Amino acid sequence: MPRFAHYFAEQHGLILRRQALAAGATAKEVGELLRHGDWVAVRHGAYTTATHWSVLDPYVGRPRLEVWAAVLRMRTPQLISHDSAAYLHGLDILEARPRLVHVTRFGVLGGRTRHGVKHHKAPFADEQIVFVDGQPLLDIPRTVADIAREHGSRHGIVAAGSALRMGVSKGALWAAVAPMRNWPYVTKSRESIELADRRCENPGEDLTKLMLEEIALGVVHPQFGLRDRGRTAWVDFRVGRHLIEFDGWHKYQRQEEGGYAELSPADIVWREKRRQDWLCGFKLGMSRLVWADLQPDTWEATKRRLLREIADTNARFGTSIEDLAPYVIRRRRR
């Protein structure tokens, strides 16, 4: 449809109803495009093609397009913030339910939600405003603080961890929180920043670290490595003599399927078994977690399992690793 191509090309694959009508389409024609599935309504009065929608993943691509659709529909200038800013910044975040578009306006604390858009009224500094494709939004440190205040520590530590992996310093995160002395739920922002660790390599590890800190059985050591006779192995976390590994599904998916595995799933499972056997040969215990273990409805049950397994390791091998000194890798994992 050449007459609509300009809008789709310039507006992130979107067109507004009024733009389609201005380009010569009739209301009946727009209705048929939607009814026949050629177009998809991203928001009321904002559409994309079914082809474009189908190639967007449901966790990042589609939520990001929903933000841009909301931007096109806004009548007054507003700053994109919270989860919506995170999608535009490229931060890894946990999906919130319901999934809303968040904007921040000038004014005092408070807010309202209408038509799937949550309007926040909170102070911000001019230097916290950045632009993505011409759209003003709050910067990454402020976004991390807002997400933690809005959704709690689970969401906050994932956003903070992602920011650290993108190169944002902890100092910048703390600076964003500093003016929020008496703001609602700011303690969640502080907790998230305190626990976030750039050594965690993905959101699953961020959540695993949060869980281990809640268990509070000792110092949590991310990225623990051992080397012996030319063989090296790294594990996501160590508490005493117990190792904890988060297994993401992408580890077992081939690259052509969206993962990063270069071997077949069967070969990877066999390699992981041999790796675990080698590590446990140092008289270490091990727990393995998957994404399902870190969900809100399984969180407490997983904590109880970890407590049992760590206690069993402590009873069998103690907690000191002094005997492993010749094998422990002292440098940080690259």
Buried (B, 14 or more C-beta within 10 A) or exposed (E): BEEBEEBBEEBBBBBBBEBBEEBEBEEEEBEEBBEEEEBBEBBEBBBBBBEBBEEBEEEBBBBBBBBBBBBBBEEEEBBBBBBBBBBBBEBBBBEBEEEBBBBBBEEEEEBEEEEBBBBBEBEBEEEBBBEBEEBBBBBBBBBBBBBBBBBBBBBBBBBBBBBBBEEBEBEBBBBBBEBBEEBEBBBBBBBBBBBBBBBBBBBBBBBBBBBBBEBEBBEBBBBBBBEEEEEEBBBBBBBBBBBBBBBBEBEBBBEEEEBEBEEEEEEBEEEBEEBBEEBEEBEBBBBBBEBEBBEEEBBEEBBEBBEEBBEEBBEEBEEEBEEBEEBBBEEEEE
